[in-house]
């Protein structure tokens, strides 16, 4: 499986309703990744419990491989 990360966006959400959202680890809510998988562009969303705030490209690729393997198994 050939995976190339095209874009990664971190999503934030304030843990307290009504308070402003800040781009800090405490407000981390997940990540949206656009990747080219075997020549096809795919968008994947990962919640904060599925992918940590600090992650490198290799860990993103591993998470994508696991997600796609789960989809095939279903």
URTARA-V574889 format. One record per pair of residues at least 12 apart in sequence whose ideal C-beta (glycine too) atoms are under 6 Angstrom apart, sorted by the first residue. I is the first residue (numbers start at 1). GAP is how many residues later the second one is. D is the distance in Angstrom with one decimal. If there is no record, write none. Layout:
i	gap	d
I	GAP	D
I	GAP	D
This chain:
i	gap	d
2	36	5.5
3	32	5.5
3	34	5.3
3	58	5.0
3	61	5.6
4	32	4.5
5	30	5.3
5	52	5.6
5	55	5.8
6	28	4.7
6	29	5.9
6	30	5.8
7	27	4.2
8	25	5.1
9	23	4.7
10	21	5.6
11	18	4.8
11	19	4.8
12	15	4.4
12	17	5.7
13	16	3.9
14	13	5.8
25	28	4.8
28	20	5.5
28	25	4.4
29	19	5.7
30	16	5.6
30	17	4.7
30	18	5.3
31	15	4.9
31	20	5.3
32	13	5.3
35	29	5.8
51	12	5.5
